[in-house]
Amino acid sequence: MDKLIKLERQYCARNYHPLPVVLHKGQGVWLWDVDGKRYLDMMSAYSAVSFGHSHPALVAALTEQAQLLAVPSRAFYSDRLGPFLELLCETTGMAKALPMNTGAEAVETALKAARKWGYKVKGIPDGRAEIVVCKGNFAGRTTTIVGFSSEPQYRDGFGPYAPGFVSVPFGDAAALEAAITPHTAAFLVEPIQGEGGIIVPPAGYLAACREICSRHDVLLICDEVQTGLGRTGHLLACQHDGIKPDGLVLGKALGGGLLPVSAFLARHDVMNVFNPGDHGSTFGGNPLAAAVGTAALRLLQEERLAERARAMGSRLLEGLRALRHPAIRAVRGRGLLIGLELDPALLPARLFCERLMVAGILSKETHDTVVRFAPPLVIGPEEIDLALATIGSTLEAAAPMQAPRAADHMIV
Ligand SMILES: *Cc1c(COP(=O)(O)O)cnc(C)c1O
């Protein structure tokens, strides 16, 4: 294990700080390291592995398609892309889709679509389009995207930043309205901020944003790369507010945990700004991605994973809320996207993740203070209860000095 960690550290750029575990195998909600130790995956590769590791239906779709045709490029039509995007559009209620690979690329696609729509349809003077974003956002790591991040580390050393972005507090619809000008093309928002720390906005926030955007002829674009496809207990997290966005960004789970598959979806008049040659991707929408994406969307419906996320999510959320420990500041989330916020003075989130790893649970901190619990949506009640028991006992053991009284200490 140490040897492999050293090797990766020697040859791989140090742009991550992984937990010291070397994984070898995955099956469903379980992961195994090179020594054969088993872990419960409460991380799902940042919500990309919603169907569990190596789901047989997805692996079958991948291998069958790989043997037939994988990457012909979009210089030609394929028999896989049309049916995939038809299913994707019908599932999400959007008119058209533009397939990409990573989430960041699909967000970039959304930004390009919004700007061009602003100029060609809304009539914004050329070069003046503005896009409103939220403080605490996460939309990927490209130079444009980090330019509108409010996280100093994501930006530091990567300027100059692209102009044309205006930032408002997340969860504050009045601030959005105040930031809108005649040059505003779009508002880009995550229904729940994932990397920002699993931040759930006040009830009705997105509905208010929907009304404001419609009134000002501003596109409402939901970045559901992390919250989409059942994760929060609805197919899309924006359905909690009963709204439909003008543009939608999907990624992560769309690739079934096997491949990078993303898409920007939109109304006709938005997507129709793209002409041949305006935008593209060598791998975007390839038959392999389309076959896996199709199988993933089918599984989502067949296994009713949004409902499962809702049921298992409330079991996990309630269990976490019942834990008593002085380091717990907050427990929040929706469906199976849950954050446990800790007081870093009592228990740093990274340290807690390391302790959980030893106890057989893999998760990862976000922002030093929040531990994310986002297992594959196929997780069952016994595994949730096992996770709760392990989290409880690990918490108890982690900071015995701060424990107030044994009596109100731990409910497992
Ligand atoms: C992960 C994420 C992205 C970026 O996806 P990548 O595939 O890592 O480029 C974009 N938006 C949100 C909300 C995300 O969580």
The ligand as an SDF file (V2000), in Angstrom:
LIG
                    3D

 15 15  0  0  0  0  0  0  0  0999 V2000
  -18.5410   18.1410  -10.1360 C   0  0  0  0  0  0  0  0  0  0  0  0
  -19.3200   19.3330  -10.5830 C   0  0  0  0  0  0  0  0  0  0  0  0
  -19.0320   19.9800  -11.7950 C   0  0  0  0  0  0  0  0  0  0  0  0
  -17.8340   19.6300  -12.6520 C   0  0  0  0  0  0  0  0  0  0  0  0
  -17.8370   18.3410  -13.1260 O   0  0  0  0  0  0  0  0  0  0  0  0
  -16.4600   17.6790  -13.6560 P   0  0  0  0  0  0  0  0  0  0  0  0
  -16.9150   16.4150  -14.3040 O   0  0  0  0  0  0  0  0  0  0  0  0
  -15.5960   17.4600  -12.4640 O   0  0  0  0  0  0  0  0  0  0  0  0
  -15.8690   18.6420  -14.6060 O   0  0  0  0  0  0  0  0  0  0  0  0
  -19.8660   21.0150  -12.1900 C   0  0  0  0  0  0  0  0  0  0  0  0
  -20.8920   21.4050  -11.4320 N   0  0  0  0  0  0  0  0  0  0  0  0
  -21.1860   20.8170  -10.2550 C   0  0  0  0  0  0  0  0  0  0  0  0
  -22.3610   21.3000   -9.4740 C   0  0  0  0  0  0  0  0  0  0  0  0
  -20.4070   19.7820   -9.7780 C   0  0  0  0  0  0  0  0  0  0  0  0
  -20.6710   19.2330   -8.5980 O   0  0  0  0  0  0  0  0  0  0  0  0
  1  2  1  0
  2  3  1  0
  2 14  2  0
  3  4  1  0
  3 10  2  0
  4  5  1  0
  5  6  1  0
  6  7  2  0
  6  8  1  0
  6  9  1  0
 10 11  1  0
 11 12  2  0
 12 13  1  0
 12 14  1  0
 14 15  1  0
M  END
$$$$
